[in-house]
Amino acid sequence: MNSSEDFLMATNQPKQYASLDEIRLMLGVSENTLRYNETFPKGIKIGRRVVYKLTEVNQWLESNRMAQ
């Protein structure tokens, strides 16, 4: 476990941000599918790392829901 995971467990807070790699694994798509999608939420750069706000990713998913 890394220090950010330790911090999240210690604060008992739900995860608010995820990397593109984590999101692509959750959704089962390639990074390029997300990266080059013009409507996908913009990332937040922290040093060399880019993270995405999970509430924005969930909103994006809901906006792409297919009609029944």
mmJSON file of the N, C-alpha and C atoms, coordinates in Angstrom:
{"data_MODEL":{"atom_site":{
"group_PDB":["ATOM","ATOM","ATOM","ATOM","ATOM","ATOM","ATOM","ATOM","ATOM","ATOM","ATOM","ATOM","ATOM","ATOM","ATOM","ATOM","ATOM","ATOM","ATOM","ATOM","ATOM","ATOM","ATOM","ATOM","ATOM","ATOM","ATOM","ATOM","ATOM","ATOM","ATOM","ATOM","ATOM","ATOM","ATOM","ATOM","ATOM","ATOM","ATOM","ATOM","ATOM","ATOM","ATOM","ATOM","ATOM","ATOM","ATOM","ATOM","ATOM","ATOM","ATOM","ATOM","ATOM","ATOM","ATOM","ATOM","ATOM","ATOM","ATOM","ATOM","ATOM","ATOM","ATOM","ATOM","ATOM","ATOM","ATOM","ATOM","ATOM","ATOM","ATOM","ATOM","ATOM","ATOM","ATOM","ATOM","ATOM","ATOM","ATOM","ATOM","ATOM","ATOM","ATOM","ATOM","ATOM","ATOM","ATOM","ATOM","ATOM","ATOM","ATOM","ATOM","ATOM","ATOM","ATOM","ATOM","ATOM","ATOM","ATOM","ATOM","ATOM","ATOM","ATOM","ATOM","ATOM","ATOM","ATOM","ATOM","ATOM","ATOM","ATOM","ATOM","ATOM","ATOM","ATOM","ATOM","ATOM","ATOM","ATOM","ATOM","ATOM","ATOM","ATOM","ATOM","ATOM","ATOM","ATOM","ATOM","ATOM","ATOM","ATOM","ATOM","ATOM","ATOM","ATOM","ATOM","ATOM","ATOM","ATOM","ATOM","ATOM","ATOM","ATOM","ATOM","ATOM","ATOM","ATOM","ATOM","ATOM","ATOM","ATOM","ATOM","ATOM","ATOM","ATOM","ATOM","ATOM","ATOM","ATOM","ATOM","ATOM","ATOM","ATOM","ATOM","ATOM","ATOM","ATOM","ATOM","ATOM","ATOM","ATOM","ATOM","ATOM","ATOM","ATOM","ATOM","ATOM","ATOM","ATOM","ATOM","ATOM","ATOM","ATOM","ATOM","ATOM","ATOM","ATOM","ATOM","ATOM","ATOM","ATOM","ATOM","ATOM","ATOM","ATOM","ATOM","ATOM","ATOM","ATOM","ATOM","ATOM","ATOM","ATOM","ATOM"],
"id":[1,2,3,4,5,6,7,8,9,10,11,12,13,14,15,16,17,18,19,20,21,22,23,24,25,26,27,28,29,30,31,32,33,34,35,36,37,38,39,40,41,42,43,44,45,46,47,48,49,50,51,52,53,54,55,56,57,58,59,60,61,62,63,64,65,66,67,68,69,70,71,72,73,74,75,76,77,78,79,80,81,82,83,84,85,86,87,88,89,90,91,92,93,94,95,96,97,98,99,100,101,102,103,104,105,106,107,108,109,110,111,112,113,114,115,116,117,118,119,120,121,122,123,124,125,126,127,128,129,130,131,132,133,134,135,136,137,138,139,140,141,142,143,144,145,146,147,148,149,150,151,152,153,154,155,156,157,158,159,160,161,162,163,164,165,166,167,168,169,170,171,172,173,174,175,176,177,178,179,180,181,182,183,184,185,186,187,188,189,190,191,192,193,194,195,196,197,198,199,200,201,202,203,204],
"type_symbol":["N","C","C","N","C","C","N","C","C","N","C","C","N","C","C","N","C","C","N","C","C","N","C","C","N","C","C","N","C","C","N","C","C","N","C","C","N","C","C","N","C","C","N","C","C","N","C","C","N","C","C","N","C","C","N","C","C","N","C","C","N","C","C","N","C","C","N","C","C","N","C","C","N","C","C","N","C","C","N","C","C","N","C","C","N","C","C","N","C","C","N","C","C","N","C","C","N","C","C","N","C","C","N","C","C","N","C","C","N","C","C","N","C","C","N","C","C","N","C","C","N","C","C","N","C","C","N","C","C","N","C","C","N","C","C","N","C","C","N","C","C","N","C","C","N","C","C","N","C","C","N","C","C","N","C","C","N","C","C","N","C","C","N","C","C","N","C","C","N","C","C","N","C","C","N","C","C","N","C","C","N","C","C","N","C","C","N","C","C","N","C","C","N","C","C","N","C","C","N","C","C","N","C","C"],
"label_atom_id":["N","CA","C","N","CA","C","N","CA","C","N","CA","C","N","CA","C","N","CA","C","N","CA","C","N","CA","C","N","CA","C","N","CA","C","N","CA","C","N","CA","C","N","CA","C","N","CA","C","N","CA","C","N","CA","C","N","CA","C","N","CA","C","N","CA","C","N","CA","C","N","CA","C","N","CA","C","N","CA","C","N","CA","C","N","CA","C","N","CA","C","N","CA","C","N","CA","C","N","CA","C","N","CA","C","N","CA","C","N","CA","C","N","CA","C","N","CA","C","N","CA","C","N","CA","C","N","CA","C","N","CA","C","N","CA","C","N","CA","C","N","CA","C","N","CA","C","N","CA","C","N","CA","C","N","CA","C","N","CA","C","N","CA","C","N","CA","C","N","CA","C","N","CA","C","N","CA","C","N","CA","C","N","CA","C","N","CA","C","N","CA","C","N","CA","C","N","CA","C","N","CA","C","N","CA","C","N","CA","C","N","CA","C","N","CA","C","N","CA","C","N","CA","C","N","CA","C","N","CA","C","N","CA","C","N","CA","C"],
"label_alt_id":[null,null,null,null,null,null,null,null,null,null,null,null,null,null,null,null,null,null,null,null,null,null,null,null,null,null,null,null,null,null,null,null,null,null,null,null,null,null,null,null,null,null,null,null,null,null,null,null,null,null,null,null,null,null,null,null,null,null,null,null,null,null,null,null,null,null,null,null,null,null,null,null,null,null,null,null,null,null,null,null,null,null,null,null,null,null,null,null,null,null,null,null,null,null,null,null,null,null,null,null,null,null,null,null,null,null,null,null,null,null,null,null,null,null,null,null,null,null,null,null,null,null,null,null,null,null,null,null,null,null,null,null,null,null,null,null,null,null,null,null,null,null,null,null,null,null,null,null,null,null,null,null,null,null,null,null,null,null,null,null,null,null,null,null,null,null,null,null,null,null,null,null,null,null,null,null,null,null,null,null,null,null,null,null,null,null,null,null,null,null,null,null,null,null,null,null,null,null,null,null,null,null,null,null],
"label_comp_id":["MET","MET","MET","ASN","ASN","ASN","SER","SER","SER","SER","SER","SER","GLU","GLU","GLU","ASP","ASP","ASP","PHE","PHE","PHE","LEU","LEU","LEU","MET","MET","MET","ALA","ALA","ALA","THR","THR","THR","ASN","ASN","ASN","GLN","GLN","GLN","PRO","PRO","PRO","LYS","LYS","LYS","GLN","GLN","GLN","TYR","TYR","TYR","ALA","ALA","ALA","SER","SER","SER","LEU","LEU","LEU","ASP","ASP","ASP","GLU","GLU","GLU","ILE","ILE","ILE","ARG","ARG","ARG","LEU","LEU","LEU","MET","MET","MET","LEU","LEU","LEU","GLY","GLY","GLY","VAL","VAL","VAL","SER","SER","SER","GLU","GLU","GLU","ASN","ASN","ASN","THR","THR","THR","LEU","LEU","LEU","ARG","ARG","ARG","TYR","TYR","TYR","ASN","ASN","ASN","GLU","GLU","GLU","THR","THR","THR","PHE","PHE","PHE","PRO","PRO","PRO","LYS","LYS","LYS","GLY","GLY","GLY","ILE","ILE","ILE","LYS","LYS","LYS","ILE","ILE","ILE","GLY","GLY","GLY","ARG","ARG","ARG","ARG","ARG","ARG","VAL","VAL","VAL","VAL","VAL","VAL","TYR","TYR","TYR","LYS","LYS","LYS","LEU","LEU","LEU","THR","THR","THR","GLU","GLU","GLU","VAL","VAL","VAL","ASN","ASN","ASN","GLN","GLN","GLN","TRP","TRP","TRP","LEU","LEU","LEU","GLU","GLU","GLU","SER","SER","SER","ASN","ASN","ASN","ARG","ARG","ARG","MET","MET","MET","ALA","ALA","ALA","GLN","GLN","GLN"],
"label_asym_id":["A","A","A","A","A","A","A","A","A","A","A","A","A","A","A","A","A","A","A","A","A","A","A","A","A","A","A","A","A","A","A","A","A","A","A","A","A","A","A","A","A","A","A","A","A","A","A","A","A","A","A","A","A","A","A","A","A","A","A","A","A","A","A","A","A","A","A","A","A","A","A","A","A","A","A","A","A","A","A","A","A","A","A","A","A","A","A","A","A","A","A","A","A","A","A","A","A","A","A","A","A","A","A","A","A","A","A","A","A","A","A","A","A","A","A","A","A","A","A","A","A","A","A","A","A","A","A","A","A","A","A","A","A","A","A","A","A","A","A","A","A","A","A","A","A","A","A","A","A","A","A","A","A","A","A","A","A","A","A","A","A","A","A","A","A","A","A","A","A","A","A","A","A","A","A","A","A","A","A","A","A","A","A","A","A","A","A","A","A","A","A","A","A","A","A","A","A","A","A","A","A","A","A","A"],
"label_entity_id":["1","1","1","1","1","1","1","1","1","1","1","1","1","1","1","1","1","1","1","1","1","1","1","1","1","1","1","1","1","1","1","1","1","1","1","1","1","1","1","1","1","1","1","1","1","1","1","1","1","1","1","1","1","1","1","1","1","1","1","1","1","1","1","1","1","1","1","1","1","1","1","1","1","1","1","1","1","1","1","1","1","1","1","1","1","1","1","1","1","1","1","1","1","1","1","1","1","1","1","1","1","1","1","1","1","1","1","1","1","1","1","1","1","1","1","1","1","1","1","1","1","1","1","1","1","1","1","1","1","1","1","1","1","1","1","1","1","1","1","1","1","1","1","1","1","1","1","1","1","1","1","1","1","1","1","1","1","1","1","1","1","1","1","1","1","1","1","1","1","1","1","1","1","1","1","1","1","1","1","1","1","1","1","1","1","1","1","1","1","1","1","1","1","1","1","1","1","1","1","1","1","1","1","1"],
"label_seq_id":[1,1,1,2,2,2,3,3,3,4,4,4,5,5,5,6,6,6,7,7,7,8,8,8,9,9,9,10,10,10,11,11,11,12,12,12,13,13,13,14,14,14,15,15,15,16,16,16,17,17,17,18,18,18,19,19,19,20,20,20,21,21,21,22,22,22,23,23,23,24,24,24,25,25,25,26,26,26,27,27,27,28,28,28,29,29,29,30,30,30,31,31,31,32,32,32,33,33,33,34,34,34,35,35,35,36,36,36,37,37,37,38,38,38,39,39,39,40,40,40,41,41,41,42,42,42,43,43,43,44,44,44,45,45,45,46,46,46,47,47,47,48,48,48,49,49,49,50,50,50,51,51,51,52,52,52,53,53,53,54,54,54,55,55,55,56,56,56,57,57,57,58,58,58,59,59,59,60,60,60,61,61,61,62,62,62,63,63,63,64,64,64,65,65,65,66,66,66,67,67,67,68,68,68],
"pdbx_PDB_ins_code":[null,null,null,null,null,null,null,null,null,null,null,null,null,null,null,null,null,null,null,null,null,null,null,null,null,null,null,null,null,null,null,null,null,null,null,null,null,null,null,null,null,null,null,null,null,null,null,null,null,null,null,null,null,null,null,null,null,null,null,null,null,null,null,null,null,null,null,null,null,null,null,null,null,null,null,null,null,null,null,null,null,null,null,null,null,null,null,null,null,null,null,null,null,null,null,null,null,null,null,null,null,null,null,null,null,null,null,null,null,null,null,null,null,null,null,null,null,null,null,null,null,null,null,null,null,null,null,null,null,null,null,null,null,null,null,null,null,null,null,null,null,null,null,null,null,null,null,null,null,null,null,null,null,null,null,null,null,null,null,null,null,null,null,null,null,null,null,null,null,null,null,null,null,null,null,null,null,null,null,null,null,null,null,null,null,null,null,null,null,null,null,null,null,null,null,null,null,null,null,null,null,null,null,null],
"Cartn_x":[0.837,0.0,0.89,0.532,1.35,0.8,1.515,1.152,-0.209,-0.588,-1.899,-3.018,-2.819,-3.819,-3.899,-2.743,-2.727,-3.51,-3.295,-3.99,-5.491,-5.93,-7.359,-7.979,-7.268,-7.792,-7.84,-6.842,-6.78,-7.89,-8.216,-9.259,-10.651,-10.719,-11.986,-12.891,-12.3,-13.037,-13.121,-14.234,-14.311,-13.319,-12.867,-11.918,-12.607,-11.972,-12.564,-11.907,-10.679,-9.922,-9.319,-9.123,-8.505,-7.67,-6.677,-5.845,-6.595,-6.124,-6.728,-6.619,-5.498,-5.313,-6.347,-6.618,-7.624,-9.007,-9.323,-10.64,-10.796,-9.764,-9.874,-10.045,-9.387,-9.556,-10.98,-11.544,-12.927,-13.905,-13.646,-14.591,-14.284,-13.076,-12.712,-12.465,-11.904,-11.583,-10.117,-9.613,-8.224,-8.106,-6.9,-6.653,-6.965,-6.604,-6.84,-8.325,-9.162,-10.601,-11.068,-10.515,-10.886,-10.141,-8.843,-7.997,-8.432,-8.807,-9.131,-10.625,-11.423,-12.851,-13.03,-13.54,-13.633,-14.55,-15.489,-16.419,-15.97,-14.896,-14.405,-13.876,-14.126,-13.675,-12.176,-11.805,-10.395,-9.722,-8.468,-7.709,-7.157,-6.722,-6.1,-4.654,-3.716,-2.308,-1.749,-1.145,-0.492,0.929,1.862,3.231,3.23,3.717,3.705,2.428,1.677,0.494,-0.734,-1.616,-2.897,-3.99,-4.912,-6.029,-7.34,-8.399,-9.721,-10.691,-11.538,-12.523,-13.604,-13.814,-14.734,-16.182,-16.572,-17.944,-18.141,-17.104,-17.192,-17.207,-16.434,-16.43,-17.802,-18.404,-19.748,-20.79,-20.687,-21.601,-21.436,-20.195,-19.915,-20.543,-20.392,-20.994,-22.517,-23.13,-24.591,-25.045,-24.244,-24.623,-24.525,-23.834,-23.693,-24.611,-25.513,-26.436,-27.325,-27.512,-28.361,-29.817,-30.695,-32.127,-32.573,-33.56,-34.051,-34.804],
"Cartn_y":[-1.17,0.0,1.245,2.238,3.457,4.493,5.584,6.574,7.216,7.418,8.019,7.058,5.755,4.771,4.704,4.783,4.806,6.008,7.167,8.387,8.228,7.674,7.505,6.554,5.482,4.538,5.177,5.975,6.608,7.648,8.346,9.376,8.791,7.539,6.853,7.633,8.273,9.06,8.282,8.417,7.775,8.42,7.641,8.141,9.163,10.326,11.388,11.547,11.059,11.231,9.895,9.716,8.497,8.838,8.015,8.19,7.655,8.019,7.528,6.009,5.469,4.016,3.33,3.889,3.308,3.369,4.484,4.64,3.675,3.55,2.641,1.199,0.823,-0.53,-0.745,0.263,0.163,0.001,0.722,0.729,-0.325,-0.885,-1.907,-1.346,-0.139,0.482,0.91,1.301,1.75,3.198,3.578,4.967,5.915,5.521,6.395,6.631,5.628,5.805,6.965,7.083,8.164,9.448,9.342,10.525,11.343,10.683,11.404,11.632,11.306,11.596,13.056,13.87,15.312,15.674,14.79,15.107,14.56,13.767,13.21,14.343,14.302,15.39,15.653,16.9,17.295,16.871,16.476,16.046,17.217,16.907,17.885,17.441,18.299,17.936,18.269,17.275,17.434,16.906,17.832,17.41,16.74,15.508,14.736,13.935,13.798,12.945,13.724,13.055,13.645,12.781,13.424,12.713,13.304,12.53,12.929,12.84,13.837,13.858,12.824,11.887,10.788,11.242,12.317,12.812,13.307,13.93,14.39,13.205,12.166,10.96,10.304,10.225,9.638,10.454,11.778,12.637,12.396,12.245,11.976,10.654,9.634,8.329,8.447,9.135,9.294,10.055,11.034,11.795,10.942,9.825,8.92,7.698,7.714,6.59,6.469,5.246,5.005,4.937,5.417,5.339,3.9,3.524,2.14,1.832],
"Cartn_z":[0.0,0.0,0.0,-0.792,-0.828,0.157,0.306,1.321,1.056,-0.217,-0.485,-0.105,-0.328,0.083,1.599,2.282,3.745,4.254,3.631,4.034,3.876,2.725,2.49,3.501,3.821,4.796,6.187,6.528,7.839,7.997,6.927,7.009,6.792,6.335,6.109,5.158,4.17,3.183,1.873,1.155,-0.159,-1.125,-2.066,-3.059,-3.955,-4.147,-4.95,-6.312,-6.467,-7.702,-8.108,-9.409,-9.916,-11.144,-11.392,-12.58,-13.797,-14.962,-16.2,-16.266,-15.792,-15.795,-14.899,-13.73,-12.837,-13.46,-14.106,-14.733,-15.891,-16.712,-17.857,-17.399,-16.293,-15.76,-15.249,-14.589,-14.102,-15.253,-16.361,-17.487,-18.549,-18.504,-19.495,-20.877,-20.953,-22.237,-22.231,-23.389,-23.462,-22.99,-22.59,-22.195,-23.342,-24.561,-25.719,-25.958,-25.659,-25.8,-24.939,-23.746,-22.841,-23.171,-23.369,-23.573,-24.779,-25.865,-27.101,-27.292,-26.272,-26.315,-25.901,-26.793,-26.549,-25.39,-25.044,-23.963,-22.612,-22.584,-21.317,-20.445,-19.132,-18.251,-18.349,-18.168,-18.201,-16.906,-17.024,-15.866,-15.065,-13.858,-12.97,-12.789,-13.163,-13.096,-11.718,-11.087,-9.791,-9.961,-10.158,-10.48,-11.834,-11.886,-13.138,-13.316,-12.252,-12.263,-12.709,-13.439,-13.845,-13.223,-12.522,-11.909,-12.422,-12.252,-12.725,-11.563,-11.435,-10.355,-10.672,-9.761,-10.026,-10.173,-9.499,-9.689,-11.12,-11.706,-13.096,-14.06,-13.754,-14.6,-14.543,-13.361,-13.236,-13.985,-13.926,-14.693,-16.185,-16.629,-18.041,-18.458,-17.59,-17.893,-18.02,-17.077,-17.115,-18.362,-18.794,-19.992,-21.256,-21.167,-22.318,-22.225,-21.259,-21.089,-22.321,-22.785,-23.961,-23.533,-24.383,-24.123,-24.235,-23.46,-23.46,-24.725],
"occupancy":[1.0,1.0,1.0,1.0,1.0,1.0,1.0,1.0,1.0,1.0,1.0,1.0,1.0,1.0,1.0,1.0,1.0,1.0,1.0,1.0,1.0,1.0,1.0,1.0,1.0,1.0,1.0,1.0,1.0,1.0,1.0,1.0,1.0,1.0,1.0,1.0,1.0,1.0,1.0,1.0,1.0,1.0,1.0,1.0,1.0,1.0,1.0,1.0,1.0,1.0,1.0,1.0,1.0,1.0,1.0,1.0,1.0,1.0,1.0,1.0,1.0,1.0,1.0,1.0,1.0,1.0,1.0,1.0,1.0,1.0,1.0,1.0,1.0,1.0,1.0,1.0,1.0,1.0,1.0,1.0,1.0,1.0,1.0,1.0,1.0,1.0,1.0,1.0,1.0,1.0,1.0,1.0,1.0,1.0,1.0,1.0,1.0,1.0,1.0,1.0,1.0,1.0,1.0,1.0,1.0,1.0,1.0,1.0,1.0,1.0,1.0,1.0,1.0,1.0,1.0,1.0,1.0,1.0,1.0,1.0,1.0,1.0,1.0,1.0,1.0,1.0,1.0,1.0,1.0,1.0,1.0,1.0,1.0,1.0,1.0,1.0,1.0,1.0,1.0,1.0,1.0,1.0,1.0,1.0,1.0,1.0,1.0,1.0,1.0,1.0,1.0,1.0,1.0,1.0,1.0,1.0,1.0,1.0,1.0,1.0,1.0,1.0,1.0,1.0,1.0,1.0,1.0,1.0,1.0,1.0,1.0,1.0,1.0,1.0,1.0,1.0,1.0,1.0,1.0,1.0,1.0,1.0,1.0,1.0,1.0,1.0,1.0,1.0,1.0,1.0,1.0,1.0,1.0,1.0,1.0,1.0,1.0,1.0,1.0,1.0,1.0,1.0,1.0,1.0],
"B_iso_or_equiv":[0.0,0.0,0.0,0.0,0.0,0.0,0.0,0.0,0.0,0.0,0.0,0.0,0.0,0.0,0.0,0.0,0.0,0.0,0.0,0.0,0.0,0.0,0.0,0.0,0.0,0.0,0.0,0.0,0.0,0.0,0.0,0.0,0.0,0.0,0.0,0.0,0.0,0.0,0.0,0.0,0.0,0.0,0.0,0.0,0.0,0.0,0.0,0.0,0.0,0.0,0.0,0.0,0.0,0.0,0.0,0.0,0.0,0.0,0.0,0.0,0.0,0.0,0.0,0.0,0.0,0.0,0.0,0.0,0.0,0.0,0.0,0.0,0.0,0.0,0.0,0.0,0.0,0.0,0.0,0.0,0.0,0.0,0.0,0.0,0.0,0.0,0.0,0.0,0.0,0.0,0.0,0.0,0.0,0.0,0.0,0.0,0.0,0.0,0.0,0.0,0.0,0.0,0.0,0.0,0.0,0.0,0.0,0.0,0.0,0.0,0.0,0.0,0.0,0.0,0.0,0.0,0.0,0.0,0.0,0.0,0.0,0.0,0.0,0.0,0.0,0.0,0.0,0.0,0.0,0.0,0.0,0.0,0.0,0.0,0.0,0.0,0.0,0.0,0.0,0.0,0.0,0.0,0.0,0.0,0.0,0.0,0.0,0.0,0.0,0.0,0.0,0.0,0.0,0.0,0.0,0.0,0.0,0.0,0.0,0.0,0.0,0.0,0.0,0.0,0.0,0.0,0.0,0.0,0.0,0.0,0.0,0.0,0.0,0.0,0.0,0.0,0.0,0.0,0.0,0.0,0.0,0.0,0.0,0.0,0.0,0.0,0.0,0.0,0.0,0.0,0.0,0.0,0.0,0.0,0.0,0.0,0.0,0.0,0.0,0.0,0.0,0.0,0.0,0.0],
"pdbx_formal_charge":[null,null,null,null,null,null,null,null,null,null,null,null,null,null,null,null,null,null,null,null,null,null,null,null,null,null,null,null,null,null,null,null,null,null,null,null,null,null,null,null,null,null,null,null,null,null,null,null,null,null,null,null,null,null,null,null,null,null,null,null,null,null,null,null,null,null,null,null,null,null,null,null,null,null,null,null,null,null,null,null,null,null,null,null,null,null,null,null,null,null,null,null,null,null,null,null,null,null,null,null,null,null,null,null,null,null,null,null,null,null,null,null,null,null,null,null,null,null,null,null,null,null,null,null,null,null,null,null,null,null,null,null,null,null,null,null,null,null,null,null,null,null,null,null,null,null,null,null,null,null,null,null,null,null,null,null,null,null,null,null,null,null,null,null,null,null,null,null,null,null,null,null,null,null,null,null,null,null,null,null,null,null,null,null,null,null,null,null,null,null,null,null,null,null,null,null,null,null,null,null,null,null,null,null],
"auth_seq_id":[1,1,1,2,2,2,3,3,3,4,4,4,5,5,5,6,6,6,7,7,7,8,8,8,9,9,9,10,10,10,11,11,11,12,12,12,13,13,13,14,14,14,15,15,15,16,16,16,17,17,17,18,18,18,19,19,19,20,20,20,21,21,21,22,22,22,23,23,23,24,24,24,25,25,25,26,26,26,27,27,27,28,28,28,29,29,29,30,30,30,31,31,31,32,32,32,33,33,33,34,34,34,35,35,35,36,36,36,37,37,37,38,38,38,39,39,39,40,40,40,41,41,41,42,42,42,43,43,43,44,44,44,45,45,45,46,46,46,47,47,47,48,48,48,49,49,49,50,50,50,51,51,51,52,52,52,53,53,53,54,54,54,55,55,55,56,56,56,57,57,57,58,58,58,59,59,59,60,60,60,61,61,61,62,62,62,63,63,63,64,64,64,65,65,65,66,66,66,67,67,67,68,68,68],
"auth_comp_id":["MET","MET","MET","ASN","ASN","ASN","SER","SER","SER","SER","SER","SER","GLU","GLU","GLU","ASP","ASP","ASP","PHE","PHE","PHE","LEU","LEU","LEU","MET","MET","MET","ALA","ALA","ALA","THR","THR","THR","ASN","ASN","ASN","GLN","GLN","GLN","PRO","PRO","PRO","LYS","LYS","LYS","GLN","GLN","GLN","TYR","TYR","TYR","ALA","ALA","ALA","SER","SER","SER","LEU","LEU","LEU","ASP","ASP","ASP","GLU","GLU","GLU","ILE","ILE","ILE","ARG","ARG","ARG","LEU","LEU","LEU","MET","MET","MET","LEU","LEU","LEU","GLY","GLY","GLY","VAL","VAL","VAL","SER","SER","SER","GLU","GLU","GLU","ASN","ASN","ASN","THR","THR","THR","LEU","LEU","LEU","ARG","ARG","ARG","TYR","TYR","TYR","ASN","ASN","ASN","GLU","GLU","GLU","THR","THR","THR","PHE","PHE","PHE","PRO","PRO","PRO","LYS","LYS","LYS","GLY","GLY","GLY","ILE","ILE","ILE","LYS","LYS","LYS","ILE","ILE","ILE","GLY","GLY","GLY","ARG","ARG","ARG","ARG","ARG","ARG","VAL","VAL","VAL","VAL","VAL","VAL","TYR","TYR","TYR","LYS","LYS","LYS","LEU","LEU","LEU","THR","THR","THR","GLU","GLU","GLU","VAL","VAL","VAL","ASN","ASN","ASN","GLN","GLN","GLN","TRP","TRP","TRP","LEU","LEU","LEU","GLU","GLU","GLU","SER","SER","SER","ASN","ASN","ASN","ARG","ARG","ARG","MET","MET","MET","ALA","ALA","ALA","GLN","GLN","GLN"],
"auth_asym_id":["A","A","A","A","A","A","A","A","A","A","A","A","A","A","A","A","A","A","A","A","A","A","A","A","A","A","A","A","A","A","A","A","A","A","A","A","A","A","A","A","A","A","A","A","A","A","A","A","A","A","A","A","A","A","A","A","A","A","A","A","A","A","A","A","A","A","A","A","A","A","A","A","A","A","A","A","A","A","A","A","A","A","A","A","A","A","A","A","A","A","A","A","A","A","A","A","A","A","A","A","A","A","A","A","A","A","A","A","A","A","A","A","A","A","A","A","A","A","A","A","A","A","A","A","A","A","A","A","A","A","A","A","A","A","A","A","A","A","A","A","A","A","A","A","A","A","A","A","A","A","A","A","A","A","A","A","A","A","A","A","A","A","A","A","A","A","A","A","A","A","A","A","A","A","A","A","A","A","A","A","A","A","A","A","A","A","A","A","A","A","A","A","A","A","A","A","A","A","A","A","A","A","A","A"],
"auth_atom_id":["N","CA","C","N","CA","C","N","CA","C","N","CA","C","N","CA","C","N","CA","C","N","CA","C","N","CA","C","N","CA","C","N","CA","C","N","CA","C","N","CA","C","N","CA","C","N","CA","C","N","CA","C","N","CA","C","N","CA","C","N","CA","C","N","CA","C","N","CA","C","N","CA","C","N","CA","C","N","CA","C","N","CA","C","N","CA","C","N","CA","C","N","CA","C","N","CA","C","N","CA","C","N","CA","C","N","CA","C","N","CA","C","N","CA","C","N","CA","C","N","CA","C","N","CA","C","N","CA","C","N","CA","C","N","CA","C","N","CA","C","N","CA","C","N","CA","C","N","CA","C","N","CA","C","N","CA","C","N","CA","C","N","CA","C","N","CA","C","N","CA","C","N","CA","C","N","CA","C","N","CA","C","N","CA","C","N","CA","C","N","CA","C","N","CA","C","N","CA","C","N","CA","C","N","CA","C","N","CA","C","N","CA","C","N","CA","C","N","CA","C","N","CA","C","N","CA","C","N","CA","C","N","CA","C","N","CA","C"],
"pdbx_PDB_model_num":[1,1,1,1,1,1,1,1,1,1,1,1,1,1,1,1,1,1,1,1,1,1,1,1,1,1,1,1,1,1,1,1,1,1,1,1,1,1,1,1,1,1,1,1,1,1,1,1,1,1,1,1,1,1,1,1,1,1,1,1,1,1,1,1,1,1,1,1,1,1,1,1,1,1,1,1,1,1,1,1,1,1,1,1,1,1,1,1,1,1,1,1,1,1,1,1,1,1,1,1,1,1,1,1,1,1,1,1,1,1,1,1,1,1,1,1,1,1,1,1,1,1,1,1,1,1,1,1,1,1,1,1,1,1,1,1,1,1,1,1,1,1,1,1,1,1,1,1,1,1,1,1,1,1,1,1,1,1,1,1,1,1,1,1,1,1,1,1,1,1,1,1,1,1,1,1,1,1,1,1,1,1,1,1,1,1,1,1,1,1,1,1,1,1,1,1,1,1,1,1,1,1,1,1]
}}}
